[in-house]
Amino acid sequence: MDCYQLMKLIRSKNIEFIETVHFQNRLAGRNIPHEWIREVFNNPKKIVGIIQQDEVGEKFLLYYPLSDDKDLVIVIKARQAKSKLYLTLITAYLQEKRRRMKTNEK
């Protein structure tokens, strides 16, 4: 699966979410509300970046803007079975927006 296939499947909304214990612990430890995760998948057009993390095309980073200076980054493992997308939510964290934006440093 590539980034384009993943976005198409996310937009279809035919998704089954699988939360790992690690994911639940990280949300609690980082004070990230579940509502933010739901917002990402309810509004997939606002996802500003997807990075494929492996050669197989299963692990991805999703970048979602929360504010002018913060992004929510969600690490997922994606599998497709027929027309259904199975997303294993691995972890989530906040990141400064400038880390994904290139700046002109001259």
Backbone as XML, in Angstrom:
<?xml version="1.0"?>
<chain id="A" units="angstrom">
  <residue number="1" name="MET">
    <atom name="N" x="0.862" y="-1.176" z="0.000"/>
    <atom name="CA" x="0.000" y="0.000" z="0.000"/>
    <atom name="C" x="0.904" y="1.233" z="0.000"/>
  </residue>
  <residue number="2" name="ASP">
    <atom name="N" x="0.533" y="2.229" z="-0.777"/>
    <atom name="CA" x="1.281" y="3.479" z="-0.762"/>
    <atom name="C" x="0.435" y="4.572" z="-0.105"/>
  </residue>
  <residue number="3" name="CYS">
    <atom name="N" x="0.996" y="5.766" z="0.007"/>
    <atom name="CA" x="0.319" y="6.884" z="0.686"/>
    <atom name="C" x="-1.003" y="7.248" z="0.016"/>
  </residue>
  <residue number="4" name="TYR">
    <atom name="N" x="-1.044" y="7.185" z="-1.307"/>
    <atom name="CA" x="-2.262" y="7.545" z="-2.039"/>
    <atom name="C" x="-3.383" y="6.542" z="-1.789"/>
  </residue>
  <residue number="5" name="GLN">
    <atom name="N" x="-3.033" y="5.253" z="-1.799"/>
    <atom name="CA" x="-4.026" y="4.216" z="-1.495"/>
    <atom name="C" x="-4.551" y="4.392" z="-0.078"/>
  </residue>
  <residue number="6" name="LEU">
    <atom name="N" x="-3.636" y="4.670" z="0.852"/>
    <atom name="CA" x="-4.029" y="4.841" z="2.250"/>
    <atom name="C" x="-5.036" y="5.979" z="2.390"/>
  </residue>
  <residue number="7" name="MET">
    <atom name="N" x="-4.764" y="7.125" z="1.776"/>
    <atom name="CA" x="-5.691" y="8.267" z="1.877"/>
    <atom name="C" x="-7.045" y="7.930" z="1.267"/>
  </residue>
  <residue number="8" name="LYS">
    <atom name="N" x="-7.043" y="7.241" z="0.144"/>
    <atom name="CA" x="-8.301" y="6.856" z="-0.496"/>
    <atom name="C" x="-9.117" y="5.968" z="0.437"/>
  </residue>
  <residue number="9" name="LEU">
    <atom name="N" x="-8.467" y="5.026" z="1.085"/>
    <atom name="CA" x="-9.165" y="4.124" z="2.007"/>
    <atom name="C" x="-9.638" y="4.853" z="3.264"/>
  </residue>
  <residue number="10" name="ILE">
    <atom name="N" x="-8.834" y="5.784" z="3.770"/>
    <atom name="CA" x="-9.256" y="6.562" z="4.946"/>
    <atom name="C" x="-10.490" y="7.384" z="4.604"/>
  </residue>
  <residue number="11" name="ARG">
    <atom name="N" x="-10.496" y="7.991" z="3.428"/>
    <atom name="CA" x="-11.650" y="8.805" z="3.018"/>
    <atom name="C" x="-12.910" y="7.973" z="2.807"/>
  </residue>
  <residue number="12" name="SER">
    <atom name="N" x="-12.757" y="6.683" z="2.526"/>
    <atom name="CA" x="-13.932" y="5.824" z="2.333"/>
    <atom name="C" x="-14.671" y="5.580" z="3.642"/>
  </residue>
  <residue number="13" name="LYS">
    <atom name="N" x="-14.001" y="5.808" z="4.752"/>
    <atom name="CA" x="-14.579" y="5.681" z="6.106"/>
    <atom name="C" x="-14.955" y="4.243" z="6.464"/>
  </residue>
  <residue number="14" name="ASN">
    <atom name="N" x="-14.514" y="3.269" z="5.685"/>
    <atom name="CA" x="-14.763" y="1.859" z="5.997"/>
    <atom name="C" x="-13.535" y="1.330" z="6.743"/>
  </residue>
  <residue number="15" name="ILE">
    <atom name="N" x="-13.407" y="1.775" z="8.011"/>
    <atom name="CA" x="-12.204" y="1.533" z="8.798"/>
    <atom name="C" x="-12.557" y="0.809" z="10.091"/>
  </residue>
  <residue number="16" name="GLU">
    <atom name="N" x="-11.711" y="-0.149" z="10.441"/>
    <atom name="CA" x="-11.793" y="-0.749" z="11.771"/>
    <atom name="C" x="-10.517" y="-0.365" z="12.511"/>
  </residue>
  <residue number="17" name="PHE">
    <atom name="N" x="-10.678" y="0.285" z="13.663"/>
    <atom name="CA" x="-9.542" y="0.750" z="14.446"/>
    <atom name="C" x="-9.159" y="-0.291" z="15.484"/>
  </residue>
  <residue number="18" name="ILE">
    <atom name="N" x="-7.866" y="-0.531" z="15.612"/>
    <atom name="CA" x="-7.333" y="-1.436" z="16.622"/>
    <atom name="C" x="-6.344" y="-0.617" z="17.449"/>
  </residue>
  <residue number="19" name="GLU">
    <atom name="N" x="-6.649" y="-0.427" z="18.727"/>
    <atom name="CA" x="-5.771" y="0.349" z="19.604"/>
    <atom name="C" x="-4.889" y="-0.591" z="20.405"/>
  </residue>
  <residue number="20" name="THR">
    <atom name="N" x="-3.579" y="-0.375" z="20.326"/>
    <atom name="CA" x="-2.663" y="-1.157" z="21.143"/>
    <atom name="C" x="-2.652" y="-0.587" z="22.559"/>
  </residue>
  <residue number="21" name="VAL">
    <atom name="N" x="-2.214" y="-1.400" z="23.509"/>
    <atom name="CA" x="-2.070" y="-0.934" z="24.893"/>
    <atom name="C" x="-1.046" y="0.198" z="24.928"/>
  </residue>
  <residue number="22" name="HIS">
    <atom name="N" x="0.006" y="0.050" z="24.145"/>
    <atom name="CA" x="1.031" y="1.098" z="24.053"/>
    <atom name="C" x="0.398" y="2.425" z="23.625"/>
  </residue>
  <residue number="23" name="PHE">
    <atom name="N" x="-0.473" y="2.372" z="22.629"/>
    <atom name="CA" x="-1.152" y="3.573" z="22.138"/>
    <atom name="C" x="-1.981" y="4.216" z="23.251"/>
  </residue>
  <residue number="24" name="GLN">
    <atom name="N" x="-2.767" y="3.426" z="23.946"/>
    <atom name="CA" x="-3.602" y="3.947" z="25.031"/>
    <atom name="C" x="-2.750" y="4.564" z="26.131"/>
  </residue>
  <residue number="25" name="ASN">
    <atom name="N" x="-1.639" y="3.908" z="26.474"/>
    <atom name="CA" x="-0.747" y="4.443" z="27.509"/>
    <atom name="C" x="-0.102" y="5.750" z="27.070"/>
  </residue>
  <residue number="26" name="ARG">
    <atom name="N" x="0.284" y="5.838" z="25.814"/>
    <atom name="CA" x="0.921" y="7.069" z="25.312"/>
    <atom name="C" x="-0.067" y="8.237" z="25.272"/>
  </residue>
  <residue number="27" name="LEU">
    <atom name="N" x="-1.303" y="7.977" z="24.866"/>
    <atom name="CA" x="-2.307" y="9.049" z="24.872"/>
    <atom name="C" x="-2.488" y="9.584" z="26.281"/>
  </residue>
  <residue number="28" name="ALA">
    <atom name="N" x="-2.618" y="8.677" z="27.237"/>
    <atom name="CA" x="-2.819" y="9.091" z="28.630"/>
    <atom name="C" x="-1.590" y="9.828" z="29.153"/>
  </residue>
  <residue number="29" name="GLY">
    <atom name="N" x="-0.408" y="9.299" z="28.897"/>
    <atom name="CA" x="0.824" y="9.909" z="29.393"/>
    <atom name="C" x="1.140" y="11.246" z="28.761"/>
  </residue>
  <residue number="30" name="ARG">
    <atom name="N" x="0.689" y="11.454" z="27.547"/>
    <atom name="CA" x="0.971" y="12.706" z="26.828"/>
    <atom name="C" x="-0.222" y="13.653" z="26.835"/>
  </residue>
  <residue number="31" name="ASN">
    <atom name="N" x="-1.256" y="13.304" z="27.589"/>
    <atom name="CA" x="-2.471" y="14.127" z="27.697"/>
    <atom name="C" x="-3.068" y="14.467" z="26.334"/>
  </residue>
  <residue number="32" name="ILE">
    <atom name="N" x="-3.156" y="13.472" z="25.469"/>
    <atom name="CA" x="-3.768" y="13.644" z="24.151"/>
    <atom name="C" x="-5.169" y="13.045" z="24.212"/>
  </residue>
  <residue number="33" name="PRO">
    <atom name="N" x="-6.208" y="13.859" z="24.064"/>
    <atom name="CA" x="-7.578" y="13.337" z="24.129"/>
    <atom name="C" x="-7.917" y="12.447" z="22.927"/>
  </residue>
  <residue number="34" name="HIS">
    <atom name="N" x="-8.718" y="11.432" z="23.164"/>
    <atom name="CA" x="-9.189" y="10.555" z="22.080"/>
    <atom name="C" x="-9.948" y="11.353" z="21.016"/>
  </residue>
  <residue number="35" name="GLU">
    <atom name="N" x="-10.572" y="12.454" z="21.420"/>
    <atom name="CA" x="-11.319" y="13.280" z="20.457"/>
    <atom name="C" x="-10.410" y="13.760" z="19.335"/>
  </residue>
  <residue number="36" name="TRP">
    <atom name="N" x="-9.151" y="14.050" z="19.650"/>
    <atom name="CA" x="-8.221" y="14.514" z="18.621"/>
    <atom name="C" x="-7.976" y="13.414" z="17.588"/>
  </residue>
  <residue number="37" name="ILE">
    <atom name="N" x="-7.872" y="12.177" z="18.044"/>
    <atom name="CA" x="-7.647" y="11.056" z="17.128"/>
    <atom name="C" x="-8.871" y="10.885" z="16.228"/>
  </residue>
  <residue number="38" name="ARG">
    <atom name="N" x="-10.048" y="10.937" z="16.832"/>
    <atom name="CA" x="-11.283" y="10.819" z="16.040"/>
    <atom name="C" x="-11.383" y="11.947" z="15.016"/>
  </residue>
  <residue number="39" name="GLU">
    <atom name="N" x="-10.977" y="13.150" z="15.415"/>
    <atom name="CA" x="-11.039" y="14.303" z="14.513"/>
    <atom name="C" x="-10.196" y="14.069" z="13.256"/>
  </residue>
  <residue number="40" name="VAL">
    <atom name="N" x="-9.032" y="13.464" z="13.419"/>
    <atom name="CA" x="-8.156" y="13.194" z="12.270"/>
    <atom name="C" x="-8.877" y="12.329" z="11.238"/>
  </residue>
  <residue number="41" name="PHE">
    <atom name="N" x="-9.542" y="11.278" z="11.710"/>
    <atom name="CA" x="-10.174" y="10.344" z="10.776"/>
    <atom name="C" x="-11.564" y="10.796" z="10.336"/>
  </residue>
  <residue number="42" name="ASN">
    <atom name="N" x="-12.174" y="11.724" z="11.076"/>
    <atom name="CA" x="-13.442" y="12.317" z="10.635"/>
    <atom name="C" x="-13.216" y="13.417" z="9.607"/>
  </residue>
  <residue number="43" name="ASN">
    <atom name="N" x="-12.032" y="14.029" z="9.620"/>
    <atom name="CA" x="-11.687" y="15.112" z="8.690"/>
    <atom name="C" x="-10.381" y="14.783" z="7.966"/>
  </residue>
  <residue number="44" name="PRO">
    <atom name="N" x="-10.331" y="13.706" z="7.197"/>
    <atom name="CA" x="-9.057" y="13.305" z="6.588"/>
    <atom name="C" x="-8.499" y="14.309" z="5.586"/>
  </residue>
  <residue number="45" name="LYS">
    <atom name="N" x="-9.333" y="15.212" z="5.077"/>
    <atom name="CA" x="-8.829" y="16.213" z="4.127"/>
    <atom name="C" x="-7.855" y="17.182" z="4.798"/>
  </residue>
  <residue number="46" name="LYS">
    <atom name="N" x="-7.894" y="17.253" z="6.130"/>
    <atom name="CA" x="-6.997" y="18.159" z="6.842"/>
    <atom name="C" x="-5.644" y="17.526" z="7.164"/>
  </residue>
  <residue number="47" name="ILE">
    <atom name="N" x="-5.471" y="16.239" z="6.843"/>
    <atom name="CA" x="-4.164" y="15.606" z="7.042"/>
    <atom name="C" x="-3.177" y="16.296" z="6.101"/>
  </residue>
  <residue number="48" name="VAL">
    <atom name="N" x="-2.083" y="16.821" z="6.659"/>
    <atom name="CA" x="-1.146" y="17.606" z="5.850"/>
    <atom name="C" x="0.077" y="16.815" z="5.397"/>
  </residue>
  <residue number="49" name="GLY">
    <atom name="N" x="0.225" y="15.604" z="5.895"/>
    <atom name="CA" x="1.366" y="14.807" z="5.466"/>
    <atom name="C" x="1.226" y="13.350" z="5.853"/>
  </residue>
  <residue number="50" name="ILE">
    <atom name="N" x="1.766" y="12.497" z="4.988"/>
    <atom name="CA" x="1.833" y="11.066" z="5.263"/>
    <atom name="C" x="3.229" y="10.612" z="4.849"/>
  </residue>
  <residue number="51" name="ILE">
    <atom name="N" x="3.893" y="9.909" z="5.749"/>
    <atom name="CA" x="5.210" y="9.358" z="5.437"/>
    <atom name="C" x="5.152" y="7.853" z="5.615"/>
  </residue>
  <residue number="52" name="GLN">
    <atom name="N" x="5.556" y="7.136" z="4.577"/>
    <atom name="CA" x="5.618" y="5.675" z="4.653"/>
    <atom name="C" x="6.885" y="5.304" z="5.409"/>
  </residue>
  <residue number="53" name="GLN">
    <atom name="N" x="6.764" y="4.444" z="6.414"/>
    <atom name="CA" x="7.882" y="4.120" z="7.291"/>
    <atom name="C" x="8.576" y="2.801" z="6.976"/>
  </residue>
  <residue number="54" name="ASP">
    <atom name="N" x="8.017" y="1.989" z="6.104"/>
    <atom name="CA" x="8.639" y="0.703" z="5.809"/>
    <atom name="C" x="8.506" y="0.364" z="4.328"/>
  </residue>
  <residue number="55" name="GLU">
    <atom name="N" x="9.280" y="-0.618" z="3.912"/>
    <atom name="CA" x="9.273" y="-1.046" z="2.509"/>
    <atom name="C" x="7.991" y="-1.781" z="2.130"/>
  </residue>
  <residue number="56" name="VAL">
    <atom name="N" x="7.381" y="-2.445" z="3.098"/>
    <atom name="CA" x="6.192" y="-3.255" z="2.844"/>
    <atom name="C" x="4.970" y="-2.379" z="2.577"/>
  </residue>
  <residue number="57" name="GLY">
    <atom name="N" x="4.970" y="-1.179" z="3.120"/>
    <atom name="CA" x="3.834" y="-0.281" z="2.934"/>
    <atom name="C" x="2.729" y="-0.514" z="3.930"/>
  </residue>
  <residue number="58" name="GLU">
    <atom name="N" x="3.119" y="-0.840" z="5.168"/>
    <atom name="CA" x="2.123" y="-1.040" z="6.219"/>
    <atom name="C" x="2.192" y="0.028" z="7.301"/>
  </residue>
  <residue number="59" name="LYS">
    <atom name="N" x="3.368" y="0.573" z="7.552"/>
    <atom name="CA" x="3.538" y="1.514" z="8.663"/>
    <atom name="C" x="3.678" y="2.940" z="8.120"/>
  </residue>
  <residue number="60" name="PHE">
    <atom name="N" x="2.875" y="3.852" z="8.695"/>
    <atom name="CA" x="2.829" y="5.234" z="8.216"/>
    <atom name="C" x="2.799" y="6.214" z="9.380"/>
  </residue>
  <residue number="61" name="LEU">
    <atom name="N" x="3.288" y="7.425" z="9.122"/>
    <atom name="CA" x="3.108" y="8.564" z="10.021"/>
    <atom name="C" x="2.081" y="9.482" z="9.385"/>
  </residue>
  <residue number="62" name="LEU">
    <atom name="N" x="1.073" y="9.892" z="10.153"/>
    <atom name="CA" x="0.081" y="10.862" z="9.690"/>
    <atom name="C" x="0.310" y="12.172" z="10.435"/>
  </residue>
  <residue number="63" name="TYR">
    <atom name="N" x="0.352" y="13.280" z="9.710"/>
    <atom name="CA" x="0.534" y="14.608" z="10.304"/>
    <atom name="C" x="-0.769" y="15.387" z="10.184"/>
  </residue>
  <residue number="64" name="TYR">
    <atom name="N" x="-1.241" y="15.880" z="11.317"/>
    <atom name="CA" x="-2.514" y="16.600" z="11.366"/>
    <atom name="C" x="-2.302" y="17.894" z="12.149"/>
  </residue>
  <residue number="65" name="PRO">
    <atom name="N" x="-2.596" y="19.064" z="11.558"/>
    <atom name="CA" x="-2.369" y="20.328" z="12.265"/>
    <atom name="C" x="-3.406" y="20.546" z="13.369"/>
  </residue>
  <residue number="66" name="LEU">
    <atom name="N" x="-2.919" y="20.843" z="14.569"/>
    <atom name="CA" x="-3.815" y="21.155" z="15.687"/>
    <atom name="C" x="-3.930" y="22.655" z="15.904"/>
  </residue>
  <residue number="67" name="SER">
    <atom name="N" x="-2.828" y="23.353" z="15.673"/>
    <atom name="CA" x="-2.812" y="24.804" z="15.870"/>
    <atom name="C" x="-1.784" y="25.387" z="14.910"/>
  </residue>
  <residue number="68" name="ASP">
    <atom name="N" x="-1.523" y="26.677" z="15.053"/>
    <atom name="CA" x="-0.547" y="27.325" z="14.178"/>
    <atom name="C" x="0.866" y="26.793" z="14.380"/>
  </residue>
  <residue number="69" name="ASP">
    <atom name="N" x="1.149" y="26.241" z="15.561"/>
    <atom name="CA" x="2.512" y="25.794" z="15.826"/>
    <atom name="C" x="2.649" y="24.325" z="16.225"/>
  </residue>
  <residue number="70" name="LYS">
    <atom name="N" x="1.546" y="23.585" z="16.322"/>
    <atom name="CA" x="1.606" y="22.180" z="16.752"/>
    <atom name="C" x="0.903" y="21.250" z="15.764"/>
  </residue>
  <residue number="71" name="ASP">
    <atom name="N" x="1.534" y="20.095" z="15.534"/>
    <atom name="CA" x="0.934" y="19.010" z="14.759"/>
    <atom name="C" x="0.710" y="17.823" z="15.682"/>
  </residue>
  <residue number="72" name="LEU">
    <atom name="N" x="-0.314" y="17.051" z="15.376"/>
    <atom name="CA" x="-0.512" y="15.759" z="16.012"/>
    <atom name="C" x="0.019" y="14.723" z="15.025"/>
  </residue>
  <residue number="73" name="VAL">
    <atom name="N" x="0.958" y="13.895" z="15.480"/>
    <atom name="CA" x="1.530" y="12.849" z="14.641"/>
    <atom name="C" x="1.011" y="11.513" z="15.158"/>
  </residue>
  <residue number="74" name="ILE">
    <atom name="N" x="0.439" y="10.714" z="14.266"/>
    <atom name="CA" x="-0.095" y="9.407" z="14.631"/>
    <atom name="C" x="0.648" y="8.351" z="13.817"/>
  </residue>
  <residue number="75" name="VAL">
    <atom name="N" x="1.194" y="7.361" z="14.519"/>
    <atom name="CA" x="1.875" y="6.246" z="13.865"/>
    <atom name="C" x="0.870" y="5.104" z="13.761"/>
  </residue>
  <residue number="76" name="ILE">
    <atom name="N" x="0.680" y="4.615" z="12.540"/>
    <atom name="CA" x="-0.311" y="3.555" z="12.307"/>
    <atom name="C" x="0.306" y="2.407" z="11.513"/>
  </residue>
  <residue number="77" name="LYS">
    <atom name="N" x="-0.326" y="1.260" z="11.624"/>
    <atom name="CA" x="-0.048" y="0.125" z="10.741"/>
    <atom name="C" x="-1.343" y="-0.128" z="9.992"/>
  </residue>
  <residue number="78" name="ALA">
    <atom name="N" x="-1.277" y="-0.151" z="8.675"/>
    <atom name="CA" x="-2.479" y="-0.275" z="7.843"/>
    <atom name="C" x="-2.473" y="-1.594" z="7.084"/>
  </residue>
  <residue number="79" name="ARG">
    <atom name="N" x="-3.619" y="-2.263" z="7.115"/>
    <atom name="CA" x="-3.824" y="-3.483" z="6.331"/>
    <atom name="C" x="-5.179" y="-3.378" z="5.653"/>
  </residue>
  <residue number="80" name="GLN">
    <atom name="N" x="-5.252" y="-3.875" z="4.445"/>
    <atom name="CA" x="-6.512" y="-3.852" z="3.704"/>
    <atom name="C" x="-6.985" y="-5.277" z="3.462"/>
  </residue>
  <residue number="81" name="ALA">
    <atom name="N" x="-8.263" y="-5.507" z="3.738"/>
    <atom name="CA" x="-8.899" y="-6.785" z="3.427"/>
    <atom name="C" x="-10.161" y="-6.454" z="2.644"/>
  </residue>
  <residue number="82" name="LYS">
    <atom name="N" x="-10.148" y="-6.794" z="1.369"/>
    <atom name="CA" x="-11.218" y="-6.420" z="0.442"/>
    <atom name="C" x="-11.359" y="-4.907" z="0.450"/>
  </residue>
  <residue number="83" name="SER">
    <atom name="N" x="-12.523" y="-4.379" z="0.802"/>
    <atom name="CA" x="-12.696" y="-2.924" z="0.780"/>
    <atom name="C" x="-12.560" y="-2.314" z="2.173"/>
  </residue>
  <residue number="84" name="LYS">
    <atom name="N" x="-12.226" y="-3.114" z="3.181"/>
    <atom name="CA" x="-12.124" y="-2.616" z="4.550"/>
    <atom name="C" x="-10.665" y="-2.333" z="4.901"/>
  </residue>
  <residue number="85" name="LEU">
    <atom name="N" x="-10.449" y="-1.242" z="5.631"/>
    <atom name="CA" x="-9.124" y="-0.850" z="6.085"/>
    <atom name="C" x="-9.019" y="-1.123" z="7.582"/>
  </residue>
  <residue number="86" name="TYR">
    <atom name="N" x="-7.999" y="-1.859" z="7.968"/>
    <atom name="CA" x="-7.731" y="-2.133" z="9.383"/>
    <atom name="C" x="-6.542" y="-1.278" z="9.793"/>
  </residue>
  <residue number="87" name="LEU">
    <atom name="N" x="-6.776" y="-0.358" z="10.728"/>
    <atom name="CA" x="-5.719" y="0.528" z="11.202"/>
    <atom name="C" x="-5.366" y="0.179" z="12.636"/>
  </residue>
  <residue number="88" name="THR">
    <atom name="N" x="-4.126" y="-0.240" z="12.837"/>
    <atom name="CA" x="-3.618" y="-0.446" z="14.184"/>
    <atom name="C" x="-2.963" y="0.861" z="14.597"/>
  </residue>
  <residue number="89" name="LEU">
    <atom name="N" x="-3.478" y="1.466" z="15.656"/>
    <atom name="CA" x="-2.949" y="2.729" z="16.158"/>
    <atom name="C" x="-1.798" y="2.395" z="17.102"/>
  </residue>
  <residue number="90" name="ILE">
    <atom name="N" x="-0.587" y="2.786" z="16.733"/>
    <atom name="CA" x="0.610" y="2.399" z="17.477"/>
    <atom name="C" x="0.979" y="3.434" z="18.526"/>
  </residue>
  <residue number="91" name="THR">
    <atom name="N" x="1.089" y="4.696" z="18.129"/>
    <atom name="CA" x="1.399" y="5.761" z="19.085"/>
    <atom name="C" x="0.974" y="7.100" z="18.495"/>
  </residue>
  <residue number="92" name="ALA">
    <atom name="N" x="0.963" y="8.109" z="19.333"/>
    <atom name="CA" x="0.641" y="9.477" z="18.900"/>
    <atom name="C" x="1.436" y="10.442" z="19.769"/>
  </residue>
  <residue number="93" name="TYR">
    <atom name="N" x="1.835" y="11.545" z="19.163"/>
    <atom name="CA" x="2.577" y="12.555" z="19.919"/>
    <atom name="C" x="2.399" y="13.914" z="19.260"/>
  </residue>
  <residue number="94" name="LEU">
    <atom name="N" x="2.680" y="14.954" z="20.037"/>
    <atom name="CA" x="2.636" y="16.320" z="19.524"/>
    <atom name="C" x="4.024" y="16.697" z="19.034"/>
  </residue>
  <residue number="95" name="GLN">
    <atom name="N" x="4.056" y="17.479" z="17.972"/>
    <atom name="CA" x="5.323" y="17.911" z="17.405"/>
    <atom name="C" x="5.190" y="19.348" z="16.934"/>
  </residue>
  <residue number="96" name="GLU">
    <atom name="N" x="6.259" y="20.094" z="17.078"/>
    <atom name="CA" x="6.261" y="21.469" z="16.576"/>
    <atom name="C" x="6.099" y="21.442" z="15.063"/>
  </residue>
  <residue number="97" name="LYS">
    <atom name="N" x="5.245" y="22.317" z="14.560"/>
    <atom name="CA" x="4.962" y="22.378" z="13.122"/>
    <atom name="C" x="6.235" y="22.617" z="12.314"/>
  </residue>
  <residue number="98" name="ARG">
    <atom name="N" x="7.141" y="23.401" z="12.849"/>
    <atom name="CA" x="8.356" y="23.749" z="12.109"/>
    <atom name="C" x="9.222" y="22.521" z="11.803"/>
  </residue>
  <residue number="99" name="ARG">
    <atom name="N" x="9.011" y="21.403" z="12.522"/>
    <atom name="CA" x="9.782" y="20.186" z="12.259"/>
    <atom name="C" x="9.394" y="19.563" z="10.930"/>
  </residue>
  <residue number="100" name="ARG">
    <atom name="N" x="8.166" y="19.796" z="10.450"/>
    <atom name="CA" x="7.773" y="19.246" z="9.145"/>
    <atom name="C" x="7.883" y="20.289" z="8.039"/>
  </residue>
  <residue number="101" name="MET">
    <atom name="N" x="8.068" y="21.555" z="8.393"/>
    <atom name="CA" x="8.152" y="22.634" z="7.409"/>
    <atom name="C" x="9.617" y="22.980" z="7.153"/>
  </residue>
  <residue number="102" name="LYS">
    <atom name="N" x="9.967" y="23.136" z="5.883"/>
    <atom name="CA" x="11.316" y="23.587" z="5.551"/>
    <atom name="C" x="11.379" y="25.097" z="5.701"/>
  </residue>
  <residue number="103" name="THR">
    <atom name="N" x="12.490" y="25.554" z="6.228"/>
    <atom name="CA" x="12.681" y="26.998" z="6.350"/>
    <atom name="C" x="13.876" y="27.407" z="5.496"/>
  </residue>
  <residue number="104" name="ASN">
    <atom name="N" x="13.851" y="28.622" z="5.038"/>
    <atom name="CA" x="14.944" y="29.182" z="4.264"/>
    <atom name="C" x="15.952" y="29.779" z="5.226"/>
  </residue>
  <residue number="105" name="GLU">
    <atom name="N" x="17.063" y="29.106" z="5.431"/>
    <atom name="CA" x="18.067" y="29.588" z="6.377"/>
    <atom name="C" x="19.267" y="30.105" z="5.610"/>
  </residue>
  <residue number="106" name="LYS">
    <atom name="N" x="19.227" y="31.373" z="5.222"/>
    <atom name="CA" x="20.344" y="31.995" z="4.496"/>
    <atom name="C" x="20.853" y="33.172" z="5.256"/>
  </residue>
</chain>
